[in-house]
Amino acid sequence: MNNINVLVVDDESRMRKLIKDFLAQKGYHILEATNGEEALQVYEENKNHINLILLDVMMPKLDGWSVLRQIRQNSNLPVIMLTARGEEQDELFGFELGVDEYIAKPFSPKILVARVEALLKRTIGDKTQVKEYGGITIDPEGRTVKVDGKQIEMSLREYELLKYLMDNQSIALSRDKILNNVWNYDYYGDSRTIDSHIKKIRHKLGKKGKYIETMRGVGYKFEVK
């Protein structure tokens, strides 16, 4: 993909260089920030051009969680969190804040690049027609969701989960199947990750959140009644 700008935020210069070298080989243009405050400054100056952010959690001045909270106030820009922590609870916390991918250090640079490419393919390469289901309109090209004509804000993962449920309308989907198709890689954490996302999506859909049914002992199903 050409003309793709990735903001890499990490206080370790060797880590930034490692990521930059591997992504540059794929033709990506890299912006850098060494701490949370600098990350927000670079983001504000380039937010109309940045396509994805790789964001470290533990940083001086302002940590990654704080940076993500501020970005999510007005943007659904894809964000991959990089962290030395491997605790499940930390990962669930990240998804609550709107993280799209979560990669624990140490990681394989080639796997990181693969994750970046897959995420960009889903956010930039998905160009299909607008669909409407019971007052919920989903536009893959603009990656937007509207309820009765009013646009609602969703993280990339929330959007992809809702779209997957809607594309498989009236079909009961197991949590494992949802993880494999929406998260797009083998996920070894707790299925509560899905439950947390479903809860947030239902809230954002308002009364139409009832279209997402809990299938006890199975998973979830989207059905307009």
Summary of the structure (lengths in Angstrom):
residues: 225
radius of gyration: 17.6
end to end distance: 41.1
largest distance: 54.4
contacts: 682
relative contact order: 0.11
helix: 44%
strand: 22%
